[in-house]
Protein backbone atom coordinates (compact mmCIF):
# COMPACT_ATOMS: atom_id res chain seq x y z
CA UNK A 1 0.00 0.00 0.00
CA UNK A 2 1.32 3.44 -0.95
CA UNK A 3 2.29 5.78 1.87
CA UNK A 4 0.55 9.10 1.18
CA UNK A 5 2.00 12.42 2.31
CA UNK A 6 0.33 15.83 2.35
CA UNK A 7 2.65 18.83 2.18
CA UNK A 8 0.42 21.67 3.36
CA UNK A 9 2.99 24.48 3.56
CA UNK A 10 5.66 25.39 0.98
CA UNK A 11 8.60 22.98 1.13
CA UNK A 12 11.84 22.88 -0.85
CA UNK A 13 11.29 21.20 -4.22
CA UNK A 14 14.26 18.96 -3.57
CA UNK A 15 12.57 17.62 -0.43
CA UNK A 16 9.35 16.79 -2.27
CA UNK A 17 11.39 15.13 -5.03
CA UNK A 18 13.30 13.07 -2.46
CA UNK A 19 10.10 11.73 -0.92
CA UNK A 20 8.70 10.81 -4.32
CA UNK A 21 11.98 9.14 -5.26
CA UNK A 22 11.66 7.20 -2.01
CA UNK A 23 8.42 5.68 -3.29
CA UNK A 24 5.96 7.92 -1.46
CA UNK A 25 2.91 9.58 -2.95
CA UNK A 26 3.19 13.29 -2.20
CA UNK A 27 0.50 15.94 -2.71
CA UNK A 28 1.39 19.61 -2.33
CA UNK A 29 -1.69 21.55 -1.25
CA UNK A 30 -0.79 24.82 0.40
CA UNK A 31 -2.95 27.60 1.86
CA UNK A 32 -5.75 25.19 2.74
CA UNK A 33 -8.50 26.49 4.99
CA UNK A 34 -9.21 24.62 8.19
CA UNK A 35 -12.31 23.13 6.62
CA UNK A 36 -10.45 22.06 3.48
CA UNK A 37 -7.72 20.42 5.54
CA UNK A 38 -10.26 18.78 7.81
CA UNK A 39 -12.14 17.44 4.81
CA UNK A 40 -9.12 15.96 3.06
CA UNK A 41 -6.73 14.80 5.78
CA UNK A 42 -8.28 11.35 6.17
CA UNK A 43 -6.66 10.01 3.01
CA UNK A 44 -3.12 10.72 4.17
CA UNK A 45 -0.65 8.77 6.30
CA UNK A 46 1.55 11.79 7.03
CA UNK A 47 1.42 15.57 6.89
CA UNK A 48 4.41 17.91 6.56
CA UNK A 49 3.84 21.47 7.77
CA UNK A 50 5.81 24.61 8.48
CA UNK A 51 4.36 27.43 10.58
CA UNK A 52 1.17 28.34 8.67
CA UNK A 53 -0.76 25.09 9.04
CA UNK A 54 -2.23 24.44 12.48
CA UNK A 55 -2.74 20.78 13.36
CA UNK A 56 -5.23 21.04 16.20
CA UNK A 57 -7.48 18.40 17.77
CA UNK A 58 -10.20 18.71 15.12
CA UNK A 59 -7.67 18.05 12.33
CA UNK A 60 -6.16 15.15 14.26
CA UNK A 61 -9.62 13.65 14.80
CA UNK A 62 -10.36 13.97 11.09
CA UNK A 63 -7.05 12.32 10.16
CA UNK A 64 -8.27 8.78 10.68
CA UNK A 65 -5.29 7.30 8.78
CA UNK A 66 -2.75 9.81 10.04
CA UNK A 67 0.41 8.25 11.49
CA UNK A 68 2.96 11.05 11.35
CA UNK A 69 3.08 14.85 11.68
CA UNK A 70 6.33 16.51 10.67
CA UNK A 71 6.97 20.15 11.46
CA UNK A 72 9.63 21.36 9.04
CA UNK A 73 11.11 23.76 11.56
CA UNK A 74 11.89 24.10 15.24
CA UNK A 75 8.80 24.94 17.27
CA UNK A 76 5.79 22.70 17.69
CA UNK A 77 3.39 25.32 19.01
CA UNK A 78 1.16 24.91 15.93
CA UNK A 79 0.61 21.21 16.71
CA UNK A 80 -1.43 19.72 19.55
CA UNK A 81 1.44 17.36 20.31
CA UNK A 82 0.08 15.57 23.38
CA UNK A 83 -3.30 14.98 21.77
CA UNK A 84 -1.68 13.58 18.62
CA UNK A 85 0.50 11.25 20.66
CA UNK A 86 -2.52 10.07 22.64
CA UNK A 87 -4.04 9.09 19.29
CA UNK A 88 -0.91 7.11 18.40
CA UNK A 89 0.37 9.69 15.92
CA UNK A 90 4.10 10.38 15.90
CA UNK A 91 5.20 14.03 15.93
CA UNK A 92 8.62 15.11 14.67
CA UNK A 93 10.41 18.36 13.90
CA UNK A 94 13.75 19.51 12.44
CA UNK A 95 15.40 21.41 15.29
CA UNK A 96 18.95 21.65 13.95
CA UNK A 97 18.41 22.60 10.32
CA UNK A 98 17.62 26.30 10.73
CA UNK A 99 19.68 27.12 13.84
CA UNK A 100 22.38 29.10 12.06
CA UNK A 101 19.90 31.17 10.06
CA UNK A 102 17.98 32.19 13.18
CA UNK A 103 21.21 33.01 15.02
CA UNK A 104 22.38 35.17 12.11
CA UNK A 105 19.10 37.08 12.07
CA UNK A 106 19.34 37.70 15.82
CA UNK A 107 22.89 38.98 15.34
CA UNK A 108 21.67 41.25 12.55
CA UNK A 109 19.04 42.67 14.86
CA UNK A 110 21.64 43.27 17.57
CA UNK A 111 23.77 45.30 15.15
CA UNK A 112 20.71 47.13 13.84
CA UNK A 113 19.68 48.11 17.38
CA UNK A 114 23.20 49.20 18.28
CA UNK A 115 23.56 51.44 15.23
CA UNK A 116 19.93 52.34 14.36
CA UNK A 117 20.16 50.78 10.90
CA UNK A 118 16.42 50.23 10.56
CA UNK A 119 15.52 53.67 11.93
CA UNK A 120 18.08 55.32 9.67
CA UNK A 121 16.64 53.60 6.62
CA UNK A 122 13.08 54.63 7.44
CA UNK A 123 13.96 58.22 8.32
CA UNK A 124 16.07 58.76 5.18
CA UNK A 125 13.30 57.39 2.99
CA UNK A 126 11.10 59.95 4.71
CA UNK A 127 13.47 62.70 3.61
CA UNK A 128 15.18 63.18 6.98
CA UNK A 129 18.90 63.47 7.81
CA UNK A 130 19.05 62.48 11.49
CA UNK A 131 22.79 62.12 11.84
CA UNK A 132 22.98 63.60 15.36
CA UNK A 133 19.85 61.86 16.62
CA UNK A 134 20.94 58.35 15.68
CA UNK A 135 24.03 58.07 17.85
CA UNK A 136 24.59 54.39 18.55
CA UNK A 137 26.74 52.17 20.74
CA UNK A 138 29.44 49.61 20.07
CA UNK A 139 28.74 45.99 20.88
CA UNK A 140 32.41 45.22 21.53
CA UNK A 141 32.95 44.70 25.24
CA UNK A 142 29.24 44.70 26.09
CA UNK A 143 27.66 42.01 28.26
CA UNK A 144 25.29 39.92 26.18
CA UNK A 145 22.66 37.79 27.93
CA UNK A 146 21.31 34.75 26.10
CA UNK A 147 18.11 33.26 27.51
CA UNK A 148 18.06 29.64 26.34
CA UNK A 149 21.39 28.06 25.43
CA UNK A 150 20.25 25.37 23.01
CA UNK A 151 21.43 25.06 19.40
CA UNK A 152 20.42 28.59 18.37
CA UNK A 153 21.59 30.20 21.58
CA UNK A 154 24.98 28.51 21.29
CA UNK A 155 25.38 29.51 17.65
CA UNK A 156 24.55 33.13 18.47
CA UNK A 157 26.83 33.08 21.51
CA UNK A 158 29.78 32.04 19.34
CA UNK A 159 29.10 34.82 16.85
CA UNK A 160 28.68 37.45 19.56
CA UNK A 161 31.85 36.30 21.32
CA UNK A 162 33.77 36.57 18.04
CA UNK A 163 32.66 40.22 17.84
CA UNK A 164 34.01 40.96 21.31
CA UNK A 165 30.90 40.58 23.47
CA UNK A 166 31.02 39.08 26.95
CA UNK A 167 28.42 36.31 26.84
CA UNK A 168 26.40 35.13 29.82
CA UNK A 169 23.43 32.78 29.67
CA UNK A 170 20.53 31.37 31.60
CA UNK A 171 18.67 28.17 30.80
CA UNK A 172 16.33 26.53 33.29
CA UNK A 173 17.29 23.12 31.92
CA UNK A 174 21.07 23.67 31.77
CA UNK A 175 23.43 24.28 34.70
CA UNK A 176 26.84 23.61 33.14
CA UNK A 177 27.95 25.79 30.27
CA UNK A 178 28.00 23.90 26.94
CA UNK A 179 30.66 26.39 25.76
CA UNK A 180 32.75 27.04 28.88
CA UNK A 181 35.37 29.15 27.09
CA UNK A 182 32.66 31.39 25.59
CA UNK A 183 29.54 31.33 27.80
CA UNK A 184 29.21 31.79 31.56
CA UNK A 185 25.99 30.41 33.03
CA UNK A 186 24.31 32.73 35.54
CA UNK A 187 21.01 32.91 37.46
CA UNK A 188 18.16 34.56 35.55
CA UNK A 189 18.13 37.64 37.80
CA UNK A 190 21.85 38.16 37.26
CA UNK A 191 21.37 38.00 33.50
CA UNK A 192 18.63 40.62 33.68
CA UNK A 193 20.63 43.02 35.80
CA UNK A 194 24.01 42.65 34.07
CA UNK A 195 23.18 42.52 30.36
CA UNK A 196 23.38 45.45 27.95
CA UNK A 197 21.84 43.25 25.24
CA UNK A 198 19.46 40.33 25.80
CA UNK A 199 18.34 37.75 23.23
CA UNK A 200 15.69 35.10 23.85
CA UNK A 201 15.87 31.59 22.42
CA UNK A 202 13.22 29.65 24.32
CA UNK A 203 9.79 28.17 23.56
CA UNK A 204 6.60 29.83 24.74
CA UNK A 205 4.68 27.95 27.40
CA UNK A 206 1.09 29.24 27.61
CA UNK A 207 0.80 27.70 31.08
CA UNK A 208 3.64 29.93 32.32
CA UNK A 209 3.09 33.04 30.21
CA UNK A 210 5.72 35.62 29.26
CA UNK A 211 9.28 35.08 30.45
CA UNK A 212 9.92 38.82 30.17
CA UNK A 213 7.24 41.06 31.67
CA UNK A 214 7.12 44.39 33.48
CA UNK A 215 8.81 43.00 36.61
CA UNK A 216 11.72 41.53 34.65
CA UNK A 217 12.16 44.71 32.58
CA UNK A 218 12.27 46.76 35.79
CA UNK A 219 15.29 44.70 36.90
CA UNK A 220 17.22 45.44 33.70
CA UNK A 221 19.77 48.16 33.12
CA UNK A 222 18.45 51.46 31.81
CA UNK A 223 19.06 51.49 28.07
CA UNK A 224 19.01 47.72 27.62
CA UNK A 225 18.36 46.35 24.14
CA UNK A 226 16.22 43.22 23.69
CA UNK A 227 15.91 40.77 20.77
CA UNK A 228 13.26 38.09 20.32
CA UNK A 229 13.66 35.69 17.40
CA UNK A 230 12.23 32.78 19.41
CA UNK A 231 8.45 32.68 19.86
CA UNK A 232 5.75 35.27 20.26
CA UNK A 233 4.48 35.49 23.82
CA UNK A 234 7.81 35.08 25.60
CA UNK A 235 7.84 38.87 25.96
CA UNK A 236 4.82 40.76 27.29
CA UNK A 237 4.28 43.12 24.34
CA UNK A 238 2.34 45.72 26.33
CA UNK A 239 5.09 45.88 28.96
CA UNK A 240 7.70 46.16 26.22
CA UNK A 241 5.80 49.00 24.54
CA UNK A 242 5.70 50.93 27.81
CA UNK A 243 9.40 50.35 28.44
CA UNK A 244 10.32 51.49 24.92
CA UNK A 245 8.17 54.61 25.32
CA UNK A 246 9.78 55.50 28.64
CA UNK A 247 13.32 54.86 27.42
CA UNK A 248 13.96 52.12 29.98
CA UNK A 249 14.52 49.85 26.98
CA UNK A 250 16.63 51.69 24.40
CA UNK A 251 15.59 49.39 21.59
CA UNK A 252 13.91 46.10 20.84
CA UNK A 253 13.92 43.83 17.81
CA UNK A 254 11.16 41.31 17.17
CA UNK A 255 10.85 38.59 14.55
CA UNK A 256 7.94 36.88 16.32
CA UNK A 257 4.70 38.13 17.85
CA UNK A 258 1.92 36.94 20.15
CA UNK A 259 -0.46 37.10 17.16
CA UNK A 260 0.81 36.64 13.63
CA UNK A 261 0.42 38.74 11.64
CA UNK A 262 0.25 41.26 14.50
CA UNK A 263 -2.16 44.15 14.94
CA UNK A 264 0.05 47.09 13.98
CA UNK A 265 -2.42 49.49 15.58
CA UNK A 266 -1.15 48.31 18.98
CA UNK A 267 0.96 50.77 20.99
CA UNK A 268 4.06 48.64 20.46
CA UNK A 269 4.23 49.50 16.77
CA UNK A 270 4.15 53.23 17.42
CA UNK A 271 7.61 53.07 19.02
CA UNK A 272 10.47 54.42 16.89
CA UNK A 273 13.08 52.34 18.67
CA UNK A 274 11.61 49.06 17.45
CA UNK A 275 13.13 46.88 14.73
CA UNK A 276 10.83 44.38 13.01
CA UNK A 277 10.93 41.37 10.70
CA UNK A 278 7.94 39.13 9.81
CA UNK A 279 8.98 35.78 11.37
CA UNK A 280 11.80 35.15 8.90
CA UNK A 281 14.32 33.51 11.23
CA UNK A 282 14.50 30.32 9.18
CA UNK A 283 13.78 32.00 5.86
CA UNK A 284 17.08 31.55 4.07
CA UNK A 285 17.81 29.46 0.99
CA UNK A 286 20.29 27.36 2.93
CA UNK A 287 18.07 26.74 5.95
CA UNK A 288 15.06 25.79 3.89
CA UNK A 289 17.12 23.31 1.89
CA UNK A 290 18.35 21.72 5.15
CA UNK A 291 14.89 21.81 6.75
CA UNK A 292 13.33 20.19 3.70
CA UNK A 293 16.01 17.52 3.48
CA UNK A 294 15.64 16.62 7.16
CA UNK A 295 11.84 16.56 6.96
CA UNK A 296 11.95 14.34 3.87
CA UNK A 297 14.39 11.97 5.55
CA UNK A 298 12.12 11.68 8.60
CA UNK A 299 9.09 10.83 6.46
CA UNK A 300 10.98 8.33 4.27
CA UNK A 301 12.46 6.47 7.23
CA UNK A 302 9.12 6.42 9.03
CA UNK A 303 7.33 5.04 5.95
CA UNK A 304 9.91 2.25 5.63
CA UNK A 305 9.21 1.09 9.17
CA UNK A 306 5.44 1.33 8.91
ChimeraX attribute file (.defattr): number of C-alpha atoms within 10 A of each C-alpha:
attribute: neighborCount
match mode: 1-to-1
recipient: residues
	/A:1	3
	/A:2	10
	/A:3	18
	/A:4	19
	/A:5	26
	/A:6	22
	/A:7	19
	/A:8	20
	/A:9	19
	/A:10	19
	/A:11	22
	/A:12	15
	/A:13	11
	/A:14	13
	/A:15	20
	/A:16	23
	/A:17	14
	/A:18	16
	/A:19	22
	/A:20	17
	/A:21	11
	/A:22	16
	/A:23	14
	/A:24	19
	/A:25	16
	/A:26	19
	/A:27	15
	/A:28	13
	/A:29	13
	/A:30	16
	/A:31	12
	/A:32	14
	/A:33	11
	/A:34	14
	/A:35	10
	/A:36	11
	/A:37	21
	/A:38	17
	/A:39	13
	/A:40	14
	/A:41	21
	/A:42	17
	/A:43	16
	/A:44	21
	/A:45	23
	/A:46	27
	/A:47	24
	/A:48	25
	/A:49	25
	/A:50	22
	/A:51	17
	/A:52	14
	/A:53	20
	/A:54	18
	/A:55	22
	/A:56	15
	/A:57	15
	/A:58	12
	/A:59	22
	/A:60	23
	/A:61	16
	/A:62	16
	/A:63	22
	/A:64	14
	/A:65	16
	/A:66	24
	/A:67	21
	/A:68	23
	/A:69	24
	/A:70	23
	/A:71	26
	/A:72	28
	/A:73	25
	/A:74	20
	/A:75	18
	/A:76	20
	/A:77	16
	/A:78	15
	/A:79	22
	/A:80	17
	/A:81	20
	/A:82	13
	/A:83	14
	/A:84	22
	/A:85	13
	/A:86	9
	/A:87	14
	/A:88	12
	/A:89	20
	/A:90	17
	/A:91	19
	/A:92	19
	/A:93	21
	/A:94	20
	/A:95	18
	/A:96	16
	/A:97	23
	/A:98	24
	/A:99	22
	/A:100	21
	/A:101	22
	/A:102	25
	/A:103	26
	/A:104	17
	/A:105	21
	/A:106	26
	/A:107	18
	/A:108	14
	/A:109	27
	/A:110	25
	/A:111	17
	/A:112	20
	/A:113	26
	/A:114	19
	/A:115	17
	/A:116	21
	/A:117	16
	/A:118	18
	/A:119	18
	/A:120	18
	/A:121	11
	/A:122	12
	/A:123	12
	/A:124	11
	/A:125	10
	/A:126	9
	/A:127	8
	/A:128	11
	/A:129	12
	/A:130	12
	/A:131	8
	/A:132	7
	/A:133	9
	/A:134	14
	/A:135	10
	/A:136	14
	/A:137	12
	/A:138	11
	/A:139	20
	/A:140	13
	/A:141	13
	/A:142	18
	/A:143	20
	/A:144	26
	/A:145	31
	/A:146	30
	/A:147	22
	/A:148	21
	/A:149	26
	/A:150	19
	/A:151	17
	/A:152	25
	/A:153	25
	/A:154	23
	/A:155	17
	/A:156	26
	/A:157	27
	/A:158	17
	/A:159	14
	/A:160	22
	/A:161	18
	/A:162	12
	/A:163	13
	/A:164	14
	/A:165	21
	/A:166	20
	/A:167	25
	/A:168	24
	/A:169	28
	/A:170	24
	/A:171	20
	/A:172	11
	/A:173	9
	/A:174	13
	/A:175	13
	/A:176	12
	/A:177	18
	/A:178	14
	/A:179	13
	/A:180	9
	/A:181	10
	/A:182	17
	/A:183	23
	/A:184	17
	/A:185	22
	/A:186	17
	/A:187	13
	/A:188	16
	/A:189	12
	/A:190	16
	/A:191	24
	/A:192	24
	/A:193	17
	/A:194	18
	/A:195	23
	/A:196	22
	/A:197	28
	/A:198	24
	/A:199	28
	/A:200	25
	/A:201	25
	/A:202	22
	/A:203	17
	/A:204	19
	/A:205	13
	/A:206	10
	/A:207	6
	/A:208	8
	/A:209	13
	/A:210	17
	/A:211	16
	/A:212	17
	/A:213	16
	/A:214	16
	/A:215	9
	/A:216	15
	/A:217	21
	/A:218	15
	/A:219	14
	/A:220	22
	/A:221	17
	/A:222	15
	/A:223	15
	/A:224	22
	/A:225	25
	/A:226	26
	/A:227	27
	/A:228	24
	/A:229	25
	/A:230	27
	/A:231	21
	/A:232	21
	/A:233	20
	/A:234	24
	/A:235	27
	/A:236	18
	/A:237	21
	/A:238	14
	/A:239	18
	/A:240	23
	/A:241	21
	/A:242	16
	/A:243	23
	/A:244	23
	/A:245	18
	/A:246	10
	/A:247	14
	/A:248	18
	/A:249	24
	/A:250	21
	/A:251	26
	/A:252	27
	/A:253	23
	/A:254	21
	/A:255	21
	/A:256	24
	/A:257	21
	/A:258	16
	/A:259	9
	/A:260	11
	/A:261	10
	/A:262	13
	/A:263	12
	/A:264	9
	/A:265	8
	/A:266	12
	/A:267	14
	/A:268	20
	/A:269	16
	/A:270	13
	/A:271	17
	/A:272	14
	/A:273	21
	/A:274	24
	/A:275	21
	/A:276	15
	/A:277	13
	/A:278	12
	/A:279	19
	/A:280	13
	/A:281	21
	/A:282	22
	/A:283	13
	/A:284	15
	/A:285	10
	/A:286	13
	/A:287	20
	/A:288	21
	/A:289	18
	/A:290	20
	/A:291	26
	/A:292	25
	/A:293	23
	/A:294	21
	/A:295	25
	/A:296	25
	/A:297	16
	/A:298	17
	/A:299	23
	/A:300	19
	/A:301	12
	/A:302	15
	/A:303	21
	/A:304	11
	/A:305	6
	/A:306	8
